[in-house]
Structure formats: C-alpha cells, structure tokens
Amino acid sequence: MNALKTLAGAALALSIAIGGAQAQVLFWSTQARPVEETQKMRSEVLKAFDGQVDYQVAEDGPWLTRLQAELQAGSGTIGVLGGLHGDFSTVGADLVDLSGVDVGGVKLNEDYKKLGMLGTGEQKYMPWMQATFLMAANKQALQYLPAGVDLNTITYDQLIEWAKNIAEKTGSPKFGFPAGPKGLKHRFFEGFLYPSYTGSMVTKFRSAEAETAWNKFKELWQYTNPNSTNYAFMQEPLLTGEVWVAFDHVARLADAFNQRPDEFVAFPAPAGPAGRGYMPVVAGVAIPKTSPDVDKAKALVAYMLKPETQIATLKATNFFPVVDVKLPDDMPASVKAFGPVIATMTGAPDALPALLPMGLGDLGGKFNQVYTDSFERIVLGGQDVRGVLEEQATALKALIDQSKAPCWAPDKPSEGACPVD
C-alpha cells in the first residue's frame, strides 16, 4: 500500500514539474502502442482538441498498476483512460459515470455502449474504437483454392486443404501465423479456434471438442511457414512473399494492403463445427474518480467520439469507428478492403462473437499464457494433446478461481467464477 502511494505521489510530483501553467489532460492508454501509432495519436488525432493532451501508452500490467496506485492514494494525474473492454472490467467501481456526457447527437453503437455499462446502471466507459482479426491472402494463392470454396464462408477444413495445396504445388509451406514472442497468437486460440470448435473459451477448455481443435491446428501447422515462430506483424511476410495466406489483427495486416492493394484480398475467419468464432476488439475511454479535472476529461471523451476524430483515429490506428459516420473517399486501401469483410464476418448466420477476457485484473497475462503454453507444448513440442489440456486446465481453473471472474461470451453467464469443466 505504501509503495503504491509513493508511486502515485511521485507521478503527481513529476506531472506538476513538467506541466507548467497550462494543465494537460493525461490520456493513459493501453492502445495505439506501436511508436508510429502513438505519434499519430498525438500529432493528428488529438491536435484539434481545445486544450493540451499528454497521450501516454503502457502495457496492460503497468497501466493497471499506475491506475491502482492513484486510486488507492485518493488522488492522481490520470485524466482519461483508454483501454479495452476487459481492462475496465476490474475497476468499474472507480470510474466516473459518463451518462451525462454530451456527444452532440452522435449515434453510438448501442451494443458497444451497453458493454460500457459493465453490467451496472451507469456508463462506466464510452466505446472509442473497434477492430478484429481477419484472414488475408496473396492473390497468387487463389488458384490453389479447393474447388467450390467461397472465401466468405470458408471452414477450417477447407483452409487446411488450401494450405496443403499451396505447399505441394509451390514446394514450400506458405501459410503464416503470428507465433512470435510479440505475435497475437493467444487471441487466435481464445477467440477463434476454441469458440469455432467448442462454442466456449473457458468452460470447455479440456473437452473432446477442444482436443479436436488442437489436432486440426496441428494439421494446419504442417503447411505453415516455419518462420512463423518469429512473426509478430503478418503484413511483413505477406509483403516479402514468404507467406501467401495469413491470420492477424487488422492493424497488423494493414500495411500490406496500403502498400500493394492490388496484390492482396481479405476474407473472414474460418468456421468450425460450433460456428464462426471471432473476437471483436472493443476499446473505450473512461475517467477515473481521481481525475484532477473531470470536466476537462469529459470534454476529451466527447471529442474522441466526434465523427472527424473517429475518422482520424481510423487513419492513425486502423481501428474502426464506433459511431455512425460516412467514411471519406480518401481512406487507406486497407480500410476499403477490411470494412466489407468485417461486416460479412460479424453478420454471418454462423457468427459466434467471443469477447476479450475480462474480470481477470492483473492475471490477464497469465490467462493468455495458458493458451500460448498449450500451443507451444502441443504444436511446437509435439506433446500429447489430452495430457497437456488436463494440466493446462488445472492452471486455468486456478487463475479463474483466484480472480473470481464470471464467464463471458461465448461461455454462458455464471454465478461466481467461470467453471472449467
């Protein structure tokens, strides 16, 4: 406790020292962390705000640690918070109600706005921007598609057959996957593979259906470029031609489409026996109760939802608007390619949304590690699927029980900690 108060006090002193007479709103965010995106947030997205904004980014753990330090100290320098839905789920009681924020007649996505209430009667955060993960392919790969396959309705079995065709016909594996240390591989297993085969992310972690899912991914791995264990952003191997078909976050595919738009095609994530699992990534803005200037912070929240700010945010981060806005004709090629595909995927009759993990607090990283460790042991290490799932399920259950996190979609709501069957 004393250490946390010391941290908060040091942060306050530093802010006073550098703030000068013109007070800044400190925008403390887990989003737009790549250096180029952070710079665009400062120089392009926030430049028209009536006041000074200090946009600072941090990894999830340090972000939460500093916030908790200020909350426990009872005062702080953070004016506005930027984070994913799951980032806010453990601090909802310490967030200002934003119900009264004047957004100037802007029409917000109602589903996302409801998510921002965190199950309460107050608007704990306002939706800020949205994204997801998609598939991308070099058009050279299309000649090897299995007969009759429609990319908009592709299944995992068809993807495996396609990857096999490419490898056999070209002489080398050309499916790519972000399995490097900084890749978002855990999100694929949590939000795509598991829901598509089990209809679950947590409860059916060690089920027979989960075993099938891992065995299917092992099949796909046979036709995956071995350099995938180094990949973080799939746009890079797509551009070099090392990879012809890939999965990744839209922001990590964008450069391929922006640099050579005529060479690539985007399409929805595959479907499995339980549906077309996908993970909507919903980011929001919130105000901690320790915000030094709540009125100025509310003005910044409203500013982030203005149509022109939403468009600037899209250009800077490749995260899409959460307000009803007509996109201008000069949008990047990636936006034009991804928008219709996202609409197709999320509107598909077999669409199965899987929310980002929530309610885990500072255990979120360990939760993700369960899925990463399972991948490394099963797929890279060749260990027995059933044995690994039994061991990893025990670790998963311990984390869930420790955090007391209730289930989130696609798992059914639970009373108390989400069960791991």
N, C-alpha and C positions, 0 to 999 in steps of 0.2 A: 504493500500500500504506500509506504513512504517513498519507495523507489518510483512508483507511478506518479506520485505528487511532485517529486523532484523533477521528473521528466517533463511534466506539464508546466511546471514553473520555469524551467529552462527554455521551453518552447515559447512561453509568453514573453520572457525577457528578450529572447532573440527577435521575436516579432516586433516588439516595441523599438528595439535598436535599429532595425532595418526599415521600419515602416514610415518613420518620419511623420511630418504633419498630416500628410494625405493618407488616411487609413485605407488599407487594402482589404478586400474580401479574400480570405484564404479558401480556395477551392481545393479540397483534399480528396483525391480520386484514385481509384484502382484502375481506371480506364484510360485509353489512349496513352499507354506506357511507352511504346516504341518512340525513340527520340524524335523522329520526323513528325509523328502524330502529336506529341506533346508540344512541339514548336508551332505546329499549325493551329492547335487549340489556342495558344497564346497570341499568335500574330494575326490569325484570320477569324477564328470563331468568336473570340471574346473582345476583339478590338472595338466594337461598336457599343459595348455596354457603357452606361452612364456612371462611370466610376472605375477604379482600378481593381483588377483581379490578379491574384497570385495563384496561378494554376500549378499545383504540385502533385506528382504521382508517386505511388508506392505500391509494393507488392501487398497482397492481402493481409499477411501477418503483421507487418509494421503499420499498415493503415489502421487496423483494428487496435493495435497496442497503443498508438498515439491517441486515438479517439477515446479509448477506455481510460487512459491516463487523465485526459481533460475532464471526462465525465466524473471520475472519482475525486478529482481536485475541486470540482464545482465551478471551474472557470477554465477558459481556454481561448485559443486563437482561431480555431477552425470555424469558418463562417458557413460554408456549404460543403456537403459531402456528395461525392459521385461514386457510385458503385453498382454492382449487380444486385438483383433481387435477393440472392442469398446473403450478400454482405450485410443487408439491413435487417435480416430476419431475427438476429440475436440482440439487436439494440433498439428495437421498436419502441420500447417504453421511454427511451431517452431522446426521441425525435419530436420536433415541433409539428403540430397539426397544420397541414398545408391546405386544408379545405377552403380557406378564405382567400387563397392567392388568386389575384385577378389575372387570368391568362388571356384576356382580351378577345373573347369569343372564339378562340382556337378550339377546334374539335379534336379531343384526345381519343386515342384508342381506349374504349371503355373496358375491355378485358384487362389490359395492362394497368389501367387506372385502379381497377378493383384489386389487382395484385398488390398495388402500392398501399392498400389499407392494411395489409398484413393481418387480415382476419379481425380487425378492430372496427370501430365506428369512425375512426379518424384517418385522414390521408397522410400516412407516415412518410411516404416519398411520392414524388411525381415521376411518372415514366419520362425518360430522357431520350433514349435511342434504342434501337433493336438490331439484332443481327442473328445469324445462324451459321450453320456449316452446310456446304454443298459439295457436289462432285464436279470435277472439271476434266475435260479430255482434249487432247490434241486431235484435230480433225483427221489426221493420218490414221488414228485408231479406229475410226468409224467403219472402215472397210472390213474390219475383223469382228464386228458385232455379230452375235449369233442370229440366224435367220428369224425374222419376225419380232425381234426385240425392239420395244419402244423405250427410248431413254427416259421418258416421263413416267413410266410405270415399271422401271427395271427392278429386278429382285436380286437378292444376294447370290442365288444360284446362277442367274444369268451373268452377273458381274464376274463371278469366278470363271465361268466358261469363256467370257470375253477376254479376261486377263490371260487365261491359258492359251487361247487362240493367238493373241498378240505375241506372247513369249515364244510359242512354237514357230510361228510364221516369220518372226523377225530375228530369232536366235538369241534373244535376251529378255529377261523379265522387265516389263515397263509399267507395272502398277506401282504407284508411290503412296507412301503413308508417313505422316509426321511423327515418327517414332523416336526422334532425337530428344536429348535432355530438355530442350525448350519447346518441343512439339506439344500439341494439344491432344495427344493420343488418348488420355484418360476420358476426355469428353466424348470421344467416339464410342468407347465401351459403355460409358454411363448412359449416354443419351441416344445412341443409335443402335448398336449391336444388341445390347441387353433388352431394351424395350421391343425391338423388332422380333426377337425370338421368345422372350418370356412375358412380355407385357408389363415388365417390372424393372426397377433399377436396384432395389434393395431386398425386398422380401423374398424374391425367387433367385437370390444370388447363386445358390449352390444346387439349383433344381436340375432335373434331367434336361429341361429345355436350355438352361444355361450351358450345360455340357455340350449340347448340340451346337450352340452358338460359337463356342470356342473352337470346336472341331472344324466348323465352317471357316472360321477365320484362319485356322492353320492351313486349310486348303488354299485359301487366297494368298497366304504368305509364300507359298511355293512359287508364285508368279509375281512376287513383289521385288523390286529393285533392292538388293542388299544394303545399298547406301541409305535406305530409309531410316536406319538406326541413327543417322546423323542429321536428318532433315528436321527443320523447325517450321519453315515457311515453304509451302509446296509450290508457290509461284516461281521460285528459283529453279528447281529441277524441271519444271514444265518449260521454262524459257530455254534452258540448255538442251532440252530434248532427251535428258536422261530418263524422264518419266513421261508417259503418254496419258495416263489416267490417274487421277488423284482425288483424295478427300482432304478438305481442310476448312477452316473458318473463312468466311468471305473476305475478311480484311487481309488474309494471308494468301489469297488467290488473286487479289485484285490487280497487282502489277502485271501479271501475265496477260490479262485481258486489256489493260490500258496500254501496254507496250505493243502488243501484236494482236489486236482484236479479231482479225480475220482468221487466225490460226486455231482458236480455241472455242469450245462450246461448254456451257454449264448445264447441269441437269440435277434432278432431285436425288437425295439419298435413297439407297435401295430399300426394298420392303422384305420382311421376313414372314414367318408363319403367323405372328401376332399382330402385324401391321407395319406401317412405315414410320418407324421411330425417328424422331428428330428433336433437336434441342433448341428451342427459341431462347436467345440470349437477350434478356431484358435488363437494360441499365436504367438507373433512376438517379434523381437528385433529391437530397434531403437536407434538413437543417438540425444540427444537434441543439439540445436545450441550453448548452453552454456557449452558443454562438454569440460573439461580442456585439453584433449589430443585426438583430433578427429582421428588421425592416429592410435593410440593405440586402441581406441574404435572400429575402423573399423576392425582392426586385430582380436579383440574379436568377432565381429559379424561373420567374416569369419570362425573363429574357431568353433563357435556354429553350423555351417552348415556342418562341416566335417562329413563324414559317421560314423567314430568311436565316435565322440562326440554325434551324434544323437542317436546312439545305447546306449551309456552311459546314456543319458538323458531319454531314454525309460525305462531303468532298474531302474533309480532313481525315476521317477515320474509317470510311466505308461502312459505318453503322447507319441504318436506315431510319427515317423519321417515325415518330410515334403520333404525329398529328396529321390531320388531313391536309395535304399540301400537293399542289401540282408541281412536278419537277420540271425545271427548265430544260431546254433542248441541248444545252451545252454541258450536260452531265458527263462524267467519265464513262468510257466504254464498259467498264466493269459494272457500273450501276445499271446501265441499259441491259446488260446480259443477265445480271443476277435478279433484278426485280421480278420479271415474269416467272422465273424458276422458283423463287421463294413463294410466290403466290400459288403456283401449281402444287408445290410440295405441301404447304400448310393447308391448302384447300382440298387435297386429295381425299377420296372417300375412306382410304385406309390410314390417313394421317394419325399419328399417335405422339402427341407432344410430351416431352419429358423435361421437366423443369430442372434448372441448375440446382445442385444440392443446397439445402437450407437448414437452418436451425443448428448448425454444427459449430458455430463460433470459430475459435482458433484451431479446431480439429479438422477443418476443411481440407487442409493439405494432406493429413494422414488418411482421410477418406479417399481422396484421389489416388493416393499411393497404393491402396488396396487393389485398385483396378490396374495400375501400372505394374505392380509386382506380379499380379496374376498373368498379365501379358508376357512379362519377361520370363517367368518360370515356365508357362505353358508353351508359348510360341517360340521364344528365343532359346529357352533351356530344354525344351522337349520333355518336360516332366509330365507325369500322369495327370490328366485333367481333373478327374474325380478327387484325387488326393489333394491337389492344390486348392480346389474350390472348398473342400472341407476345412482346410487350415485357414484360408483367407476369410471364409465366412465367420470363423471364430474371432478373427481380428476385427472384421466389420461390425459384428454384433457388439463387441466391447466398446468400439467408438460410438455407436449409436446409443448404447445404454448410458455411456458416460455423459454424452451431450443431452440425452433425453429428447432427441429430435423426433418429432412425429413424422409420419410418412408424407411424402409429397408426390405429385404426379410423375410417372404414371401409376405409382402404387396407390392403393386405396387408403383414404384417411384412417388414421389410427388414434386410439385413446392412449396417450403416452408414447413411449419410444417405439419407433417403427420396428416391427418384428422382422427377424431374419430366420425364415423357416429352415 
